[in-house]
Amino acid sequence: MRRATALALAVVATTALTTGVAVADDGPTAELEMTATAGGSIDLDTATVSHFGYDGEQTFTSPALQASEPAANDPKNWLPSDLINSTQAAAPPRDSFVCTIWVGGVVADGLRDIKAGTHQTCTGSFRTQWTQAQFASQKGGWHRITNSIIGPRTSGQINDTTFTVGCNSPSRDGRQNYRLEGRGYAIATNGVQVRGNLHYGDASKWTCV
């Protein structure tokens, strides 16, 4: 199963991705250039998924799940039913919303570079939504090889973003495991910023750093 939208203009940002869960440490090779482009596609067989929501007062989050499991992709299986029902009403309550983010596995981008995508959907009452991500390598323990950057923001319900790394040529580390680490964000209509849990798509071997 694949999700895709048209490609658009690349944007680059340098805001750090803070985390309260296990994530790759900064490493000495965290200097590769990374871009975020609106649009793209991900393969759910190599993606993880998580859900987060807000009822105007409290934030709710799910754990990271394997998107290849059908039940993992439906937020009603992981978030409170009252929240789910309110966001699906004809007139959702002010400030109440639910978002689901998929983080895809790493794939080739042309002959040298690598890329991976996020797909986020939000329903209910919110201002804007976006994703933020970074790439990591497993050599010597998981560590970041790029800065964390913010993808394009949208006020729509669907946000597809492709994150791309310009790899070294030649590579000094040879073939290594790489993954994309991502998190979803949305701003409620009352101005509160809500974020989901950081998680990452399946790792795979590439020649990059």
C-alpha positions as CSV (number, residue, x, y, z in Angstrom):
1,M,0.0,0.0,0.0
2,R,1.5,3.4,-1.0
3,R,0.6,7.0,-0.5
4,A,1.7,9.7,-2.8
5,T,1.2,13.4,-3.7
6,A,2.9,15.7,-6.2
7,L,6.4,17.1,-5.5
8,A,6.8,20.8,-4.7
9,L,9.5,23.3,-3.6
10,A,12.2,22.1,-1.2
11,V,12.6,24.0,2.1
12,V,15.4,23.8,4.6
13,A,15.4,24.6,8.3
14,T,17.8,23.9,11.2
15,T,15.6,23.7,14.3
16,A,16.7,20.9,16.6
17,L,14.3,18.0,17.2
18,T,13.9,17.5,20.9
19,T,12.9,14.1,22.2
20,G,11.8,12.5,25.4
21,V,12.3,8.9,24.1
22,A,15.2,6.9,22.8
23,V,16.8,8.4,19.8
24,A,20.2,8.5,18.0
25,D,22.8,10.6,19.7
26,D,24.6,13.4,17.9
27,G,27.7,12.0,16.2
28,P,30.9,13.5,14.6
29,T,29.4,12.9,11.2
30,A,26.2,15.0,11.7
31,E,27.1,17.4,8.9
32,L,25.4,16.0,5.8
33,E,23.0,18.3,4.0
34,M,19.3,17.5,4.3
35,T,16.3,18.9,2.6
36,A,12.5,18.6,3.1
37,T,10.2,18.6,0.1
38,A,6.5,18.7,0.0
39,G,5.0,15.6,-1.5
40,G,6.3,12.1,-2.0
41,S,5.3,8.6,-1.1
42,I,6.1,5.9,1.6
43,D,5.7,2.2,1.7
44,L,3.6,1.1,4.7
45,D,5.4,-2.3,4.8
46,T,8.6,-0.5,6.0
47,A,6.9,2.3,8.0
48,T,6.0,2.9,11.6
49,V,2.9,4.8,12.7
50,S,1.8,6.7,15.8
51,H,-1.2,8.8,16.8
52,F,-1.6,11.9,18.9
53,G,-4.5,14.1,19.7
54,Y,-5.8,17.1,21.8
55,D,-9.1,17.8,23.4
56,G,-8.6,21.5,24.2
57,E,-7.0,20.6,27.6
58,Q,-5.0,17.3,27.4
59,T,-2.7,15.7,24.9
60,F,-3.0,12.0,24.1
61,T,-0.3,9.9,22.3
62,S,0.1,6.3,21.2
63,P,3.3,4.2,21.1
64,A,5.1,3.7,17.8
65,L,3.5,0.8,15.9
66,Q,4.3,-1.3,12.8
67,A,2.2,0.1,10.0
68,S,2.2,-3.3,8.3
69,E,-0.3,-4.4,11.0
70,P,-3.8,-3.1,9.9
71,A,-5.0,-2.3,13.4
72,A,-2.0,0.0,14.0
73,N,-3.2,2.5,11.4
74,D,-6.5,3.4,12.9
75,P,-6.3,6.0,15.8
76,K,-9.6,4.7,17.3
77,N,-7.7,1.6,18.5
78,W,-5.2,3.7,20.4
79,L,-6.7,7.0,21.5
80,P,-9.8,7.7,23.7
81,S,-13.1,7.1,21.9
82,D,-14.6,10.4,23.1
83,L,-11.8,12.3,21.4
84,I,-12.1,10.2,18.2
85,N,-15.9,10.7,18.0
86,S,-15.6,14.5,18.6
87,T,-13.1,15.0,15.8
88,Q,-15.3,13.0,13.4
89,A,-18.5,15.1,14.1
90,A,-20.0,17.3,11.5
91,A,-19.0,20.3,13.6
92,P,-15.9,19.3,15.7
93,P,-15.5,21.0,19.0
94,R,-13.1,23.9,19.0
95,D,-9.5,22.9,19.7
96,S,-10.1,19.1,19.4
97,F,-8.1,17.2,16.8
98,V,-6.4,13.9,16.1
99,C,-3.3,13.3,13.9
100,T,-1.6,10.2,12.6
101,I,2.0,10.1,11.3
102,W,3.7,7.4,9.3
103,V,7.5,7.4,9.1
104,G,8.8,5.5,6.1
105,G,11.9,3.4,5.4
106,V,15.0,4.7,3.6
107,V,15.2,4.3,-0.2
108,A,17.6,5.4,-3.0
109,D,17.3,8.9,-4.5
110,G,19.0,8.6,-7.8
111,L,22.4,6.9,-8.0
112,R,24.0,8.4,-4.9
113,D,21.7,10.0,-2.4
114,I,19.0,8.5,0.0
115,K,15.6,9.7,1.1
116,A,12.6,8.7,3.3
117,G,9.2,10.2,3.8
118,T,6.5,11.0,6.4
119,H,2.8,11.0,5.8
120,Q,0.6,12.8,8.3
121,T,-3.2,13.2,8.5
122,C,-5.1,15.4,10.9
123,T,-8.8,15.7,11.5
124,G,-10.8,18.1,13.7
125,S,-10.1,21.7,14.6
126,F,-6.5,22.8,14.1
127,R,-4.5,25.7,12.5
128,T,-1.5,24.0,10.9
129,Q,0.3,20.7,11.0
130,W,3.8,19.5,9.9
131,T,6.5,16.9,10.5
132,Q,10.1,17.2,11.6
133,A,12.8,14.6,11.0
134,Q,16.5,13.7,10.9
135,F,18.6,10.8,9.5
136,A,20.7,8.5,11.6
137,S,23.4,5.9,11.0
138,Q,24.0,2.8,13.1
139,K,27.8,2.8,12.8
140,G,29.2,2.6,16.3
141,G,25.7,2.9,17.8
142,W,22.8,5.0,16.4
143,H,23.8,8.6,15.8
144,R,22.5,11.5,13.7
145,I,24.2,12.2,10.4
146,T,22.1,15.3,9.7
147,N,20.5,18.2,11.6
148,S,16.8,17.9,12.3
149,I,14.7,20.0,10.0
150,I,11.0,21.0,9.8
151,G,9.0,20.0,6.8
152,P,6.4,22.2,5.0
153,R,3.4,23.3,7.0
154,T,-0.2,23.0,5.9
155,S,-3.6,23.9,7.1
156,G,-5.0,20.9,5.2
157,Q,-5.7,17.4,6.5
158,I,-2.9,15.7,4.6
159,N,0.8,16.5,4.8
160,D,3.3,14.4,2.8
161,T,7.0,15.2,3.1
162,T,10.1,13.7,1.6
163,F,13.4,14.2,3.5
164,T,16.6,13.8,1.3
165,V,20.3,13.4,2.2
166,G,23.1,14.4,-0.1
167,C,25.5,11.6,0.5
168,N,29.3,11.7,0.3
169,S,31.0,10.5,-2.8
170,P,33.1,8.5,-2.2
171,S,31.7,7.2,1.1
172,R,34.2,6.9,4.0
173,D,32.1,4.5,6.1
174,G,31.1,2.0,3.5
175,R,27.7,0.3,3.6
176,Q,25.8,1.0,6.9
177,N,22.2,0.9,8.3
178,Y,20.3,4.2,8.0
179,R,16.9,5.3,9.2
180,L,14.7,8.3,9.3
181,E,13.6,9.6,12.8
182,G,10.5,11.7,12.7
183,R,7.8,13.4,14.8
184,G,4.4,15.0,14.0
185,Y,3.2,18.4,15.2
186,A,0.0,20.4,15.0
187,I,-1.2,23.7,16.4
188,A,-4.7,23.8,18.0
189,T,-7.1,26.7,17.2
190,N,-6.3,28.1,20.7
191,G,-2.6,28.4,19.8
192,V,-1.4,25.4,21.7
193,Q,1.4,23.4,19.9
194,V,0.9,19.6,20.3
195,R,3.4,17.0,19.3
196,G,3.4,13.2,19.0
197,N,6.1,10.7,20.0
198,L,9.4,10.5,18.1
199,H,9.8,7.3,16.1
200,Y,11.5,5.9,13.0
201,G,11.0,3.9,9.9
202,D,12.7,0.6,9.3
203,A,16.5,0.7,8.9
204,S,18.2,-0.5,5.7
205,K,21.7,-0.6,4.4
206,W,23.1,2.1,2.1
207,T,26.5,3.7,1.2
208,C,26.2,7.3,2.2
209,V,28.5,8.8,4.8
